[in-house]
Each structure stands twice: as structure tokens, then as C-alpha cells.
Amino acid sequence: MDSPKKLSSETMLLNPISADVLNDLTYVTEEQPKSVNDTNLIIEDNYGCIKDDNGQNVRVIKYTLKNEQRVVIEIINYGATVISCWVPNALGELEDVLLGFDSIEDYRLQNTHSIGGTLGRVTDYISNGRLENDKGEIYELIKNRDGHHFNGGEKGFDKVMWDGYVADGELVLTYSSKDGEEGYPGTFLARTTFRLTCKNELVVNYVGMTSKSTPVNMASNMFFNLAGQNTGESQLMNHSIMVNAEEYVAIKVPERRPVGLIKNVQHTCLDLRVPRLLKKAFPLVPGFGYNHTFKLYKGKDRKAFNLAASLVHKQSGRVLDIYTDMPCIYINTAQDFPNYGKSLFKEEVLKVTNIEAPIAKFDKYESEQESFMSEEYKFSSDTELIEEEHNLDYEIKESSTQVNVQEIKPLKGKSNTIYNKHSGICIRPQLFPDAVVHKNFNSIILKPSNMYSQQVIYKFGVIASTD
């Protein structure tokens, strides 16, 4: 039997690609052996079984990536999910710094926040779940959040089985999303690769091709706590964060959907261009925490690969730097996790308007005017933050008001750890959210003649001193 013809990258970009050719390109090439015997840095183990749509048992595989510095990254092919990150502190002691669960059953039944999973086809919102192509054809997507399409739908990429193999020292996971899946047009072939380097870098590459024009915005939804995944809110407050962004995406509350506006972070609590200690920053932020998308600073208007964000936990000495070529980064301090039990913050009821103003205090908008960027919403200008952070006195005290724990189902993670609000932080590079609706955002439509390609590097390290 003749081996399939190998196509060059130029051929793939210049010619529309059928679903059959997509499968040939992904599953059969000379350089892609499906064995882990050629490396001692990636180990393959059984992680249990699940039943597929036909009721057949499917084996879930766990891949363990190791390097000489004793860093260990574990990934399963269910949802292309990163389930643990064991990294050393300043004393060389290993700790798992990634939130997650202990079993495949927990990932399937308890992971309502897609912790660690690969999101797709489209991360974040597509308002009203509607797509219109250049021919005027309308596609209705699955609406899984308040009448909108969110994180790929009811069965996004984080809830499906991926095929996996190891080649050239990296883990390759592939998934074929069929034409019409979750309402999306075209067969989309996704490939996500994971490589752990000797510099303690987890390099993640996203590649995809489609048979019809379709929106694509893939991302990994990892929640970190550099003090350890089981240390909770008290230690997350001791993290400092820097985000290399001069602008942010304005949102509509309470759904937190983008309104089509890009605003400047200057004089607001979203100015994270210098490191901010979370326990000092949180009292300034409405909702006591971050759940925002930032437009990364790229210099000139070109595709650049640079530092997007940096997270530091001084007590352990651990540092996480994130590099990407994506234009945006989403920061979420587990704002949607259940607020189970006591909280360090006594959260007051804030009066808000339709547009969230990222300021220390909300002011009522006295007048409204129509946005030329998004006709669906009304907006007014933000009020600037009056006082600088260093002039304010922050003292976090445990709230005397306790939530009725019987009314809230706890989120149980690894080793029965309860993940409350603020237990971790998601730093997720991605394309613009809701870009299908807001035409002034960079397009996320992938055409059959093109290839989707994005990269993220998570670089772990330690600071010189913890004094």
C-alpha cells in the first residue's frame, strides 16, 4: 500500500483543504510515531476509562512530562487537560501549583469551570450564539449560558477525547471537530502540542485547519496558586501580578460580556503594568478580584511574541512568566468559584450600571449616549481613580459574616481540597472575546486556505531571595 502524499506548508495554505486531507495530514506522516518508547522524559499511564457516545469504554491516558530540574507536568487526553504542575520553590521543594481533581470521574462530573482544559472551538462568549458568514448564511450555535454560546458550547474541546502520541520529545494531542458540532460550520482539525524544556518552560502550541470558514479561539484554562494548589485564598492574596497591557476590554454586567469597547487602564484598578500585590489590589476592584480581558501591549501593530504577564509568590519564591503571540490575556481570580464558608473580604452589594467601570468606587452615570462601536449597549465614560494605591491603607480581616454552607455545594479538588472563590488565578492568553459580534475586534474567522497557529510559554522559576 502506497504511503500518503506529504503536503508542504505552501500547498496547505494555498489550497482549500477537505476533511479527508485534514485527517491524512494529522494522523499519518513520517515524522509522527505514536509511541513513547523513544524518550524517557514523557511517560504514558492509564488514567481510567469513560464511555463514548456509543456506550463503548474508552481508555483515558495520562502523559507525564519530566525534566532534569525535577519539574513534572501531567496531562490527560480527556479535554487535552493539564492536571498538575509540580515545580520547586526557592529551597528546591516540589509542590503542585495547579488546581485540579484526582480522577477522571471528577474531571467529567465536577469540573464545571473547565479547570486545566483546552477550550474551543471558541473561548469565551459568542453573544446570542449566532454566526453569519460572508455569504449571509446564519449558523445557530449551542446556547449554554444565559442564551449565549460560551467556551465552545455544552461539549467543547475540554469535554471530548483527544488522540495522543509522543514525537520528538513533545506530546501531541489531536481532535477532529465534525461539521455541525455544537453548531459550528466545517470540519475543524485541532492539534495541541506540549513540550517541557530544560529551562522549566511548558511550551503549548495550537494549530488548526478547517474545511469551511469558522471562528477559532483556542486556549488553556489553567488556574494556578504558586504557594500550592491546596493553600487557598489566604496564600493567593500574597501573589503579585504584572500584566503587560495598556488597555482592557469593557464588559457588560452581570454576564460579563464584551460591549465592543477597548479602554485605557490608566488611573483605574486594572492598571497592572507594574506588579500589584493582590491583597492590596483587590479592595480597589469591583467584586474584589479580577475577571477581565486585557489587550496586550505589542508595540507596533504586528504579530509579536513577548512577555504577557508575570506572577510572583514571594514566600515560596516561585515565579511564573507567561509569553505569547496572542493579542489578549484573560485574568480570573476564580471569581466564579463557589464562595463556600468564610471569606477574607466582606463583600458589599455594589450598585452597578450596564457597563462595568473598573474603579475603586462606582458612580452613577447621569447621562447615556449610544456607542458607535456596539449598538446593542449604552455607555458613558469612566470615572478616574482618585487615590493611588500606595496612599491607601489596606488591612484584610476575616469577615464576621459566614455564608450558609448548606446552600452552596463546595467544589472539591485534589485530596478533597475545597476550592473557594480566590483559590487560584487563571492567566489565559487568547484572541479577542466575542470578536464574531464586535467587528472592530480582530477577526477570529479561520478560512480553509489558512492555518490557525498560536503559541504560549509558561516559564516557571524562582526569585533570588524570599526576604
N, C-alpha and C positions, 0 to 999 in steps of 0.2 A: 504493500500500500504506500502510495507516494505521500511524503510529508507535506503539510500545508505550506502554501507560499507565504514567505515572510514579507510584510509590507514595511516600507520605510516611513519615517515620520512625515516626510513631504507628501507621500501618497495619501496618508491618513488625513492630512489637513486639507488637501485639495479636492478629495472626492467624498461624496456622501457615503456614509457607512451603514450597511444593512445590519440587522440583528445577528445574522449568521456570521458575518465577518467580525463583528464585535466579539462574539464568543470565541472564534478562532484566535483572535489577537490576544485575548486574555488567558485562555486555558491551554493553548498549545503553541509554545515557542521553544526553541532550542535552549534558551538560557534559563528556563524556569522549571527546574526539577522539583518534584513535590515530596521531598524527603528532607529530614532534619539530620541525617547521619553525617553530613559533611561539615558540621560545626558543633563545637561544644559550648557555644555561647547562647544557644537557643534550645530549650528543652521542651518536648511535647508530652503532655499528660492528659489523661481523661478527666473531664470536669462534670461528668454526669450525662444524662440523656433527657431529651424533650421529645414530644410528639409533634410531627409536622401537620400540615393541613389535611393530610390523608390518613392521619392516625398512626403513622409509622414512627418507630423510635429512631431518633437522630442523635448521634453522639456529639457532645459539645467538647471541644478541645481547648485546653489551656496551654498557652505558649509562655515560657519563662525566659526572659532576656536578661543576661548577666554580663558584667564586665569585670575587669581586673580590680576596680575600685570597690567591688562588692555591692554595687548598685544592682537592684533586682526590680524588673518591671514585669508584671504579669498581665496577660491579655487573653481574652476568650473570643472565639469566633461567633458567639451569640452577640449580635449587635456591634461587632468589632469593638468590644468594651474593654477598656483598661481597668483592671480590678485592683491593682496595688502598685505602689511605688515605694520601695524600700531604699532610703538614702541615708547617708551618715550625717551626724551632727558635727560640731566643731571638735568633739572628742573622739570621733570615729564610730560612735554608737549608731546602729541602724534603727530606723523607725519607719513604719508605714505612714506616709503623709497624704494618702489619697483615700477619700471617703468611698465606701462601697459595701458589699454584702459578702456573706460566707458561702453561698451556694447558688447554683443555677436556678433553683426554685425561688429563692429570694429575689434574684435579678428579674425573673419573669413576673412575680406576683407583687413584690414590694417596691420595685424601683419606679415609682410614679414620676420621679423627677429626672429620669434618664441619666442617672449618675454614672459617669465614665463612658457612656455610649457614644457612638458616632451618629450624629444627626443628619438626616437627609430625606428626600432629595433637597428640601429647602429648610434650613434652620430658621427659627423664629416665625413671625407671622406672615401669612398671605391673607390680607383683610378680605372678609366675605367669601373666601375660598373660591375666587373666580380668576381664570386666566383667559386672556384674549390674544391670539396670535396675530401675525402681520396680515393674515387673510381675513381677519374679522371673526374667526371661529372661536366659540366660547367653550371652555372646559370648566366643569364644576368639580372642585376638589373636595375630599372628605373634610367636613367641618367638625373638628374635635375640641374646639374651645370657644364657647360663647358665640357660635355662629361663624367662627373664623377657622382657617386652616393653620395648624401650629406644629412646628417641629416635625414635618413630614407626614402628619396625619395619625390615624389610630394605630397604624402599623408601619412606623417609619423605619429607617435603617437601623436604629438602635434596638429593634424588636424582631429582627429577622436573622436567619442563619447565613453566615458568610462562609465561602470556601477559603481554605488557608493552606499555605505551603511556605517553606523557607528557601530562599535563594540568595546567594552572595552575602550572607550574614544579616539578612533582614527578613522580617515577617511580612508576607504579602497576603492580604485578605481581599477577596473579590466578591461582588454581589451583582446579579443581573436583575434589575427592576423592570418588570414587564410593562409593555404599553398598556396604559389604563390603570396601573397600580396606584391606589389612593387618588385616582382621577387624573394623574399626570399623563401628558402625551408622550409617546415614543418609548422605545426600549432603551433604558439607560444602563450602561455598564460602568460600575464604580469599582475603583481599586484604591485601597488604602494600605500604605506600607509603613512599618515601624522599624526603626533602627536605633539601637543603643550604642553610642560611641564610647571610646576610651576617655573622653572629656566629660562624661556624665550627661550627655545630651540625648534626649529622646527626640529623634527626628521623625516627623509624621508628614507623609506626602499624600495628597489626594489627587487622583486622576480619574477622569471620566469621559465617556463618549456616548452619543445619543443617535437614534435613528430618526428622530423628529425634534424640532425646536422645543426646548423645555427649560424651565428655570432650575438652576442648581446652586446650592449654597451649603456645602458640607462643613461640619465642624465637630470637634470632640468636646464632650460636655463633662470635663473633669472638675471635681471640687477638691481643693487642696486645703490642708491645715498643716503647716510646716512643723508645728510642735508635736504632731502625731494625730492620726485620724480620730482618736478617742478622747482628745483633750477639750473639745467643745468650744463654746463661746468665750469662756474666760481667757483661753490662750489665743483665739483668733484676734481678740482685741489688742494683743501685743504685736501684731504684724504691722509692718509699714508697707505701703504700696505706692508705686510710681507708675503713671500711665503717660506715654509719650503722645499726648493728644491735646490739641488746641481747641477742638470742637466736639460737640456731642449731638446725639440725635434726640430731638424733642419728642415727647411721648404724650399720649392721651391716657388719663387715669379713669377708672381703676384697671382697665385691661392692659395698660402699658404698651399700647400700640403706637408706632411712629405716626406723626402727623405730616411728615414731609418737610420738616424744617431742620436745618443744621444751625446750631447756635454756638457762640464762643463760651469757653469755660471761664474766662477771666472774671474775677470778682464773684465767682459762685463756689459753692461747696463741691463742685465737680472739677475744680482745678487741681489735678493730681500730677502736674508736671514736675513738682518736687515731691519727695517722699512724705507721705502723711501717715501718722500713727492712727490706726483705726479707732482706738478708744477716744482719741481727740477729735477725729473727723466725724464720727457717727452722730454726735449730738447736733451737728450742723445740717445733716441730711434728712429731708423729709422721709419718714418711715424708718429712721435710724439704721441706715445701711444702703448699699449700692445695688441697683438693679437697672443699669443704664448701658447704653451702647455709645462708644466714643469713636470719632473719626480720627484715625491715626495720622500723625504728622509725617509726611513723606518728602518734605522739601518741594522740589518741582513736581509738576503733575506727570508722574511716571511710575511704573511699577518698581518699587524699591523693596529690598529685604533688609530690615533693620530691627533694632530693639523696640518692642511694643510696650512691654510692661515689666516691672520688677517687683518681686515680693520678698520681704525680709522678716525673719523671726529672730530677733537679737538674742533671746535667751538660749535658744538651741544653736544659733549661729548659721542656720540653714538659709540659703538664698535660692530663689527661683527666678531666672530671667527667661522671658519669652520673646522669641524673634519670629517674624512672619513677613510674608509678602501680601497679606490680605489688607484691605483698606480700613477695616474696623476691628474693634475689640469690645466684647461684651463682658461687663463685670457684674457679678451677682454674689452677694454675701449671704447666700442661702435664704433669701428673703421670703421664698415661698414654702420653706420647710415649716412643719407644724411647730407652733410656739407652745411646747409641752412643758409644764412646770414653771419654775422661776426664770426670770429674765434679768439680765444686768440693767436693762433700761426700763424705766417706767414710761411706757408709750402712751402719749396723749392723743386724743382724737383731733386730727388736724382738718381744718376746712380747706378744701381744695377746689380749684376751678377745673375746667375741662383739660387745660394744658398744665402739666406739672412744671412749676418753676423751681429749679434746683438751688434753693436759697435756704438760709437758716430759718427764716420765718415766712409764712405765706401772707401776702397782701391780696385783698380782693381787687379784681380788675374792675375799674369803674366804667370802662367802655370796651366794646368789642369791635373788631374790624375783620373783614374777610381776608383769608390768606390767599395770595395769588398762587401759592405752591400746592395747596390742597383745599379744594372747595368744600370738602366734607366737614371741615372743622372751623371753629372760630378761635382766635388767639389774640393775645396782647403781649406787650413787651415785658421782660422780666425786671424785677427789682433787684438792684445790686446788693450784695452782702455788705453790711455796714462795718462790721468789725473784722479785723484779720484774726486768723486762728491763734497766733501767739499772744494776743491780748485778752483771750478769753480763758476763764478758769474752768477746767473740766474735771469733775470728780464723779466716777461711775460708782453708784451704790446699788446694792441689790434691792429690787423692788419689793415693797411690802405686800403688794397685790399679787396673789398667786392665781394662775389660770386653773380653772376646773379641769383637772387632768382626766376626769371621766368622760368629758365631752370631746376630747381630742385624742385620736388614735396616734400613738407615738410611731416615729419612723425608726425602726430597729436596724442598725447596720452591723458591721463586723463585731463579733464577740458580744452580741446583744447591746452594743453601744447605742444610746439614744441620740439621734441626730436632730437637734433643735434648730430653730432659726439662729443664724450666725455660727453654725458649727463648722462651716468651711467657706471657701471662696472659689468661685468659678471665674477663670480668666480665659475667655474663649475668642480667639481670633476668627473672623468671619467676614463675609461680604455684607453689603448694606441690608438691614432688615426691611421687609415689606417693599422691596425695590420693584416688585411687579406692579404695585399700585402707584407708587410715587416715581414718576418718570424722571424727576430731577436727580434721583439717585442713580449711581452707575448701574447699568443693566446687568442682570444675572441670568439672562437668557443664553443658553448654550445651543448653538446651531450644529446640524450634522456634519458640517465641513470643518468644525473646530474641535479642540480638545480642552476639557476642563483641567486645570492644574493649579494647585495651591500647596504651600508648604508652611509648617510650623515647627519650631525647635523649642523644646522645653529643656533649659540648661540648669542643672542643679549644682550648687556649690556651697561653700561656707565662707563666712566673713573671718577676717584675721583675728578679731578679738571680740569677746562677748561681755567685756567690762562695761 
